[in-house]
Amino acid sequence: MNTYEVKRVLNYSDSKIFDLVNNVEEYPKFLPWCKNASVYNKLNGEFYSDITIGFNLINETFTSRVVFIRPKKIFSIATEGPFKQMVNQWNINFINNTSCEVVLKIQYEFSSIVMEKILGNIFETASKKMISAFENRAKQLFDKN
């Protein structure tokens, strides 16, 4: 299984970063490989999402169950799609009213060798760029000009 983990201190409140990460329906606006995202079956502390990722002519949709504890944790596990297993875990740690530490851990394995060959390197690159995409979106939304 492929694993990627990154830690960053961001100059935004834990609540703002949590809301940004948990707003899955907005992902297509700032994650370049995310073509579509929808959320459904919302309950207290969880929901399901369908996300379509695309690279050139290849598009794949996967379903995830997302469980969260506001504003500290978001845990997403793929339940359908091209992954044998995919888990995203966001830990958002309060530092003070204007800063938080974000820890993103991504673990994934494609369901087939063919999918691994087609999407493996691209998905690894996308995973490594994900935290930067969220950081740039936070700047766009929260920084005063």
N, C-alpha and C positions, 0 to 999 in steps of 0.2 A: 504494500500500500504506500502511496505517495503522501508525504506529510510536509506541510509548510507552516511555520509559525513566525509571527512578527509582533514586536512590541513598539508602541509609539506613545510619547506624551504629546497630547494635543491641547492647545490653549482654548478649549471650549468646555463648558460644563458637561458632566456625565449625562445629564438629562438630554441635552441637545444632541450629543453623539448617539445616545441610545435611540432617540426618536428618528434620527437620520438613518441608522442601520436598520431599524425595525420597520421602516416605511418602504417595504419591498416593491410596492406598485410604482415607486418613483425610480427604480433602478435603471430602466431603459433611458432615462434622461442623462445619466452620467457614467454608466458602465458601458464602454464601447462594444463589448461582446454580448451584452444583454439586449435582445431584440424585443422581448415582451415579458410582462410579469403581471400576474393576477393573484389576488388573495381571496380566500373563502373559508367558510366554516369557522368564523371567529368565535372564540369562547374566551373566558377569562384566562389570560396567560398562555394562549396558544392559538394558532391558525394553520391553515394549509396554503401553500403557494405553488403556482405553476410558473416556471421560468423557462423561457426559450433563449438558448445561447446560440450564437451564430458566428462562424468564421468562414469568410468567403462564401462558397456555395453550400456549406454544411450548416444545417440548423437542427438542434436537438432540444426537446422539451423534457424537463424533469419536474416531478412533484416532490415537495418537501413538507414535512411536518415541522413547524417552528414553535418552540416553547421558549417563553421569556419570563424574566423577573426584572421588572422595571425598577431602576435604571442600570442594573448590574450585569445581566447575562442574557444572551440570545443564543439558542442552541437549535441548529437546523440539521435535520437528517433526511436524506433523499429516500423516498419510498417507492418511486417509479422513475423509469428513464434509463439513460445509457450507463448508469453507474451500478457496479456491484455494491459499492458503498461510497457514500459521500457525507461527510459531517463537517459543518462549519460551526465553530464555537467562538463567540465574541464575549470577552470579559472586559467590562468597563469599570475601572477602579477610580473612585473619587480621590482627588488630590486636594483640591480646594474649590471654591465657587466658580473659578474660571479655568480650571485645568483638570484633565483626567488622563489616566494611563489606559490605553487600549491594547488588548492582547487578542490577536486573531490567530486561530489555529484551524487549518484546513487539512482534512484527511480525505483521500479519494482513491478509488480503484475503479477502472472501467469494467463493464460487464463482459467485454470481449476483447481479444487481442486486436481485432480489426479496429475497434473504436480507439483502443490505446494507440495504435499506429497512426490513425487519422488525427485524433484530437489531443493525444498525450502531451506533446511539447507545447502546443498552443495553450492548452488548459493550464499547464505549469506556469507559463509566462503570465497568463491572465491572473492566476492566483497571486503571484508575486506583485502584480500591479494593483491588486484590489484595494489594499489599504491606502495607497496613494490616490486612487480615484475617490475614495470616501473623504480623504483629507482635503482634496481639491474642492469637492462638493461642499464641505463644511465652510471653507474659505469663501466660496461663492455665496452661500446662504447667510453666513453669520458675521462676516467681517464688515465693518463700517468703512465706507469709502471716504 
